[in-house]
Amino acid sequence: MWDDAFPSFLIGLREGLEGGLIVSILIATLVRAEAKSRLPQVWTGVLAAVALAMSFGAVLTFSAANMPTTAQEAFGGTLSVIAVAFVTAMVFWMRRSARTLAGEIKEKVTGALAMGAGMLVVTSFLAVGREGLETALFLWTTAQAAGESAGPMIGAGVGIAIATGLCWGLYRRVLKINLTKFFTATGAVLIVVAAGVLGYGLRDLQEGGVLPGKSAYAFDLSRSIDPSAWYSTLVQGVFNLTPTMTWLQVVAYVGYLGVVMALFVRGVRGATAKPAKTVAAAGMAAGTATDVAPEPGAGAGAGAGAGAGAGAGAGAGAGAGAAAAGPSGVRARRRPVWLVPAAVVAVPAVVAGAVVALSGSKPAGAGTVSVSERDCGKGFTAPKPGRQTFQMHNTGDKASEVYLIDPATNAVYGEIEGLAPGTTRDLVATVAGGSYAWRCVPTGGKAVTSAAVRVSGGGAAKPVVSVAEADLAAPLTAYKQYVNQGLSTLVAQTKQLSDDMAGGDLNAARTDWLTAHRTYASLGAAYGTFQDFDKKINGRTAGLPDGVHDKAFTGFHRIEYGLWHGESASDLKAPAAQLATDVTGLQKAFPAQDFDPADLPLRTHEILENTLQFELTGETDQGSGTTLATADANLAGTRELLGVLRPLLAARDARLLSVVDGDITRMQKLLDSAHHDGSWTPVGQLDPIARARLNGATGQLLEDLAPVPDLLEIRKSA
């Protein structure tokens, strides 16, 4: 999370300091002018600016969420480019205006004082509002680039909090900062960050179909760079450089960074050649502190003014609604003190809510659709292209599955499972030009397909190609053949292990034990694939009253415990013979075991789930220290499963296959690094970095394998 937080921390610190300096100058100017009673008006304007920025952020977030996927990409990419333009302008403006900022604001405040309370509110609102809008826009784009909001929001919050403390210190003259150097350094770093945001934004525009070159990659390092490594997360989080980038991204990144950084550095050199306007020890900081602080004779008043400002801010403009006494001395009727502050917060919030509501409203055609054998699809009319929310109501007497499909190909655009009778649930799907129909599949009933409707218009919607049980027949046959061959090998290996024990050769037994155990682990025996045989052959001590000494503790791990805890060959002769018997029993029973074809895609994920839970934690280690060898065999079993499923996956998501292949290669390299001269490093003896990398690579592979069961889910057709 910290790598995603850094860019937002930087923007929060810089923009917070800019906004804080502006507020400090506004307050100090009023204190000097002996107009402390007008401080609530300043805070009201600041509050309005903050409310506007937060409302703007809400509009960006919730409006984008209601768009189709391609529109979201185009919208996010456009705003990323705009954010880069704003940040670039801000960097150069602050470098140019830092020395004259206080004087410009004082001049505006003096004019506002002469024109009345409303103008002072407007002045403070405009002065702070620009910083707020810039911050909201850039934070939104960095959150989009990070793919999550927690890190960027935490980073921004910390940056703004530090900026607030710095501004307070500058105002009270207890802190001196060379602001020229501060804004120069942060400006240079922000230019680098903005280059990455520009590249990310252009990629989004390519994904959204706005710009060409989506598949024109300058480089693709996804198979050779570990995305979970600390250096990968650092580079991606801070600089938005990814292992795969298009030529447009690379050219834009290099071009922007080269041109903008050169202009920025040249401007800095020109500025340093000029004599400074202040010669205090802290440089620009001293000049700013002098401008912000009140006259020496008004020291107490300054402190009081600051306190009054803070108190007025907390009270949201306690005196903003009071009217001055008239010529006759009769005071006008007071407005409630909360009225103006409440209004400046409520108006942006209401406007933002209206915009979000309009952007998220259901287009024509996205109404209630009936689900049952008799009424399947009733109420369905041709919707408009885009993201649609359909209310699916089960009018039958059975629980039902319902799919929005392409009737020509049976490809699925959206689905709901287990819709109970009499209930209604939303189904969200992206609709483009083409034909659509509903398929209702009641529990225990016949699948029914509604009449098709034609949607006119463009856009792009990516359905999942439906999988029938027959499609998985060939992969299932191939996998069963692989398991049968493996079991034949395992029978011979466990017999050899039993012979080792009978002959009293413990050294040979240790070698043959590992060979046989790796063979078994490569067969994909996860989540009860081999029914009760798995408990006999590879059972653990979990749930056994006497642990390793329990009579029900049998199989590979029982023998492992004995081999590495000093038990004799005669003690292990019976457990080894029983293991050989159980493996032979599994070989005979497996061809007749019921294997649901729908479970085959699940195995791709489940095998490595077990690996992460048991082998990589060392939980199953009974003394041999070879759990990484078992993990290596589990990976081989996963690779075999993906091999038999590859044709189906390639037709549905070829890119996912490429990503998973890269993940497997990374995990394999990490496992190989723990295998030296025929021996395996115990998982507990891996150095922390290597272990973290292995866990991260396994977790990433599991995450990328997660869509496989959905892509290959068997869906009943009419």
MOBELZI-V825478 format. One record per backbone hydrogen bond with DSSP energy under -1.0 kcal/mol. NH is the residue of the N-H (numbers start at 0). CO is the residue of the C=O. E is the energy in kcal/mol with one decimal. If there is no record, write none. Layout:
NH/CO/E  NH/CO/E
This chain:
4/0/-1.4  5/1/-1.3  8/4/-2.8  9/5/-2.5  10/6/-2.1  11/7/-2.8  12/8/-2.6  13/9/-2.6  14/10/-2.6  15/11/-1.9  16/12/-2.0  17/13/-2.4  18/14/-2.9  19/15/-2.7  20/16/-2.5  21/17/-2.0  22/18/-2.3  23/19/-2.6  24/20/-2.5  25/21/-2.3  26/22/-2.6  27/23/-2.7  28/24/-2.3  29/25/-1.8  30/26/-2.4  31/27/-2.5  32/28/-1.9  33/30/-1.5  34/29/-3.0  37/34/-2.1  38/35/-1.7  41/37/-1.1  42/38/-2.2  43/39/-2.0  44/40/-1.9  45/41/-2.3  46/42/-2.7  47/43/-2.2  48/44/-2.0  49/45/-2.4  50/46/-2.5  51/47/-2.3  52/48/-2.3  53/49/-2.5  54/50/-2.4  55/51/-2.5  56/52/-2.2  57/53/-2.1  58/54/-2.4  59/55/-2.3  60/56/-2.3  61/57/-2.7  62/58/-2.2  63/59/-1.6  64/60/-1.4  66/63/-1.6  71/67/-2.8  72/68/-2.1  73/69/-2.3  74/70/-3.1  75/71/-3.0  76/72/-2.6  77/73/-2.4  78/74/-2.3  79/75/-2.0  80/76/-2.0  81/77/-2.3  82/78/-2.9  83/79/-2.1  84/80/-2.0  85/81/-2.5  86/82/-2.8  87/83/-2.6  88/84/-2.4  89/85/-2.8  90/86/-2.6  91/87/-2.0  92/88/-2.7  93/89/-2.6  94/90/-1.7  95/91/-1.8  96/92/-2.6  97/93/-1.5  100/96/-1.0  103/99/-2.1  104/100/-2.2  105/101/-2.5  106/102/-2.0  107/103/-1.8  108/104/-2.7  109/105/-2.6  110/106/-1.8  111/107/-2.2  112/108/-2.5  113/109/-1.3  119/115/-1.2  120/116/-1.9  121/117/-2.2  122/118/-2.5  123/119/-2.2  124/120/-2.3  125/121/-2.8  126/122/-2.3  127/123/-2.0  128/124/-2.8  129/125/-1.2  131/127/-2.1  132/128/-2.6  133/129/-2.3  134/130/-2.4  135/131/-2.6  136/132/-2.4  137/133/-2.4  138/134/-2.7  139/135/-2.1  140/136/-2.0  141/137/-2.4  142/138/-2.2  143/139/-2.1  144/140/-2.3  145/141/-2.1  146/142/-1.5  152/148/-2.4  153/149/-2.5  154/150/-2.7  155/151/-2.6  156/152/-2.5  157/153/-2.5  158/154/-2.3  159/155/-2.7  160/156/-2.3  161/157/-2.4  162/158/-2.4  163/159/-2.3  164/160/-2.0  165/161/-2.5  166/162/-2.4  167/163/-2.2  168/164/-2.2  169/165/-2.5  170/166/-2.6  171/167/-2.4  173/168/-2.1  174/168/-1.2  178/176/-1.5  181/177/-2.2  182/178/-2.9  183/179/-1.7  184/180/-2.7  185/181/-2.5  186/182/-1.5  187/183/-2.0  188/184/-1.9  189/185/-2.6  190/186/-1.7  191/187/-1.4  192/188/-2.3  193/189/-3.1  194/190/-1.8  195/191/-1.4  196/192/-2.1  197/193/-2.5  198/194/-2.0  199/195/-2.5  200/196/-2.8  201/197/-2.5  202/198/-1.9  203/199/-2.1  204/200/-2.1  205/201/-1.9  206/202/-2.7  207/203/-2.3  208/205/-1.3  209/204/-2.2  210/204/-1.4  215/212/-1.0  216/214/-1.5  217/244/-2.3  218/244/-1.4  220/242/-3.0  223/220/-1.2  224/220/-1.6  228/225/-1.4  232/228/-2.3  233/229/-2.0  234/230/-2.3  235/231/-2.7  236/232/-2.5  237/233/-2.5  238/234/-1.7  240/234/-1.2  244/218/-1.6  246/215/-2.3  249/245/-2.2  250/246/-2.8  251/247/-2.4  252/248/-2.7  253/249/-2.7  254/250/-2.8  255/251/-2.8  256/252/-2.4  257/253/-2.6  258/254/-2.5  259/255/-2.4  260/256/-1.6  261/257/-1.4  262/258/-2.3  263/259/-2.4  264/260/-2.7  265/261/-2.3  266/262/-2.1  267/263/-2.2  268/264/-2.3  269/265/-1.9  270/266/-2.0  271/267/-2.2  272/268/-1.0  273/270/-1.0  282/279/-2.1  284/281/-1.8  286/282/-1.5  287/283/-2.6  288/284/-2.9  289/285/-2.5  290/286/-2.2  291/287/-2.7  292/288/-2.8  297/294/-1.9  298/295/-1.2  301/297/-2.4  302/298/-2.1  303/299/-2.5  304/300/-3.1  305/301/-2.9  306/302/-2.6  307/303/-3.3  308/304/-3.0  309/305/-2.8  310/306/-3.1  311/307/-3.1  312/308/-2.6  313/309/-2.6  314/310/-2.4  315/312/-1.1  316/311/-2.8  319/316/-1.2  321/318/-1.3  325/329/-1.2  328/325/-1.9  334/320/-1.1  338/335/-1.6  341/337/-2.3  342/338/-2.2  343/339/-2.5  344/340/-1.3  345/341/-2.8  346/342/-2.7  348/344/-1.5  349/345/-3.1  350/346/-2.5  351/347/-2.7  352/348/-2.6  353/349/-2.4  354/350/-2.3  355/351/-2.7  356/352/-2.7  357/353/-2.5  358/354/-2.4  359/355/-1.9  365/362/-1.9  366/364/-1.3  368/390/-3.3  369/377/-2.4  370/392/-2.3  376/369/-2.4  377/374/-2.6  379/376/-1.9  385/430/-3.3  387/428/-3.1  389/426/-3.0  390/366/-1.9  391/424/-3.0  392/368/-2.8  393/422/-2.4  394/370/-1.3  399/418/-1.7  400/440/-2.0  401/415/-2.3  402/438/-2.3  403/413/-2.7  404/436/-3.0  405/410/-2.2  409/405/-2.9  411/463/-3.5  412/403/-3.5  413/403/-1.0  415/401/-2.2  418/399/-2.8  421/393/-2.3  422/419/-1.8  424/391/-2.1  426/389/-2.8  428/387/-2.3  430/385/-2.8  433/454/-2.0  435/452/-2.4  436/404/-2.0  438/402/-2.6  439/447/-3.0  440/400/-3.2  442/398/-3.0  444/441/-2.1  447/439/-2.8  449/437/-3.1  452/435/-2.6  454/433/-3.2  463/411/-3.0  470/467/-1.0  472/469/-1.0  475/471/-2.2  476/472/-2.3  477/473/-2.4  478/474/-2.4  479/475/-2.5  480/476/-2.0  481/477/-2.0  482/478/-2.5  483/479/-2.8  484/480/-2.2  485/481/-2.2  486/482/-2.8  487/483/-1.9  488/484/-1.9  489/485/-2.5  490/486/-2.5  491/487/-1.4  492/488/-2.1  493/489/-2.8  494/490/-1.7  495/491/-1.9  496/492/-2.0  497/493/-2.2  498/494/-2.3  499/495/-2.1  500/496/-1.8  501/497/-2.3  502/498/-2.1  503/500/-1.1  504/499/-2.2  505/503/-1.1  508/504/-1.7  509/505/-2.3  510/506/-1.7  511/507/-2.8  512/508/-2.5  513/509/-1.7  514/510/-1.8  515/511/-2.4  516/512/-2.7  517/513/-2.3  518/514/-1.7  519/515/-2.3  520/516/-2.4  521/517/-1.4  522/519/-1.6  525/523/-2.3  530/527/-2.0  532/529/-1.6  535/531/-1.2  536/532/-2.7  537/533/-3.0  543/540/-2.3  546/543/-1.5  548/545/-2.0  549/546/-1.7  552/549/-1.5  555/536/-3.0  558/554/-2.1  559/555/-2.7  560/556/-2.2  561/557/-1.7  562/558/-2.7  563/559/-1.9  566/561/-2.0  571/567/-1.4  575/571/-2.2  576/572/-2.2  577/573/-2.6  578/574/-2.1  579/575/-2.1  580/576/-1.9  581/577/-2.6  582/578/-2.4  583/579/-1.9  584/580/-2.2  585/581/-2.2  586/582/-2.3  587/583/-1.8  588/584/-2.1  589/585/-2.6  591/588/-1.1  592/589/-1.6  598/595/-1.9  599/596/-1.2  602/598/-1.5  604/601/-1.3  605/601/-2.4  606/602/-2.0  608/604/-1.3  609/605/-2.1  610/606/-1.6  611/607/-2.6  612/608/-2.0  613/609/-3.0  615/610/-2.8  618/613/-1.3  620/617/-1.2  629/625/-1.7  630/626/-2.3  631/627/-2.1  632/628/-1.8  633/629/-2.6  634/630/-2.3  635/631/-1.7  636/632/-2.1  637/633/-2.2  638/634/-2.4  639/635/-2.0  640/636/-2.0  641/637/-2.5  642/638/-1.7  643/639/-1.7  644/640/-1.6  645/641/-1.0  648/644/-2.2  649/645/-3.1  650/646/-1.4  651/648/-1.1  652/648/-3.4  656/652/-1.4  657/653/-1.8  658/654/-2.3  659/655/-2.8  660/656/-2.6  661/657/-1.9  662/658/-2.1  663/659/-2.7  664/660/-2.2  665/661/-2.1  666/662/-2.5  667/663/-2.7  668/664/-2.1  669/665/-1.9  670/666/-2.1  671/667/-2.7  672/668/-1.7  673/670/-1.4  674/671/-1.8  675/678/-2.4  678/675/-2.2  680/673/-2.7  684/681/-1.9  690/686/-2.5  691/687/-2.3  692/688/-2.4  693/689/-2.2  694/690/-2.6  695/691/-2.6  696/692/-2.8  697/693/-2.3  698/694/-2.7  699/695/-2.5  700/696/-2.2  701/697/-2.5  702/698/-2.3  703/699/-2.3  704/700/-1.8  705/701/-1.0  707/704/-1.7  710/706/-2.6  711/707/-2.1  712/709/-1.1  714/466/-2.0
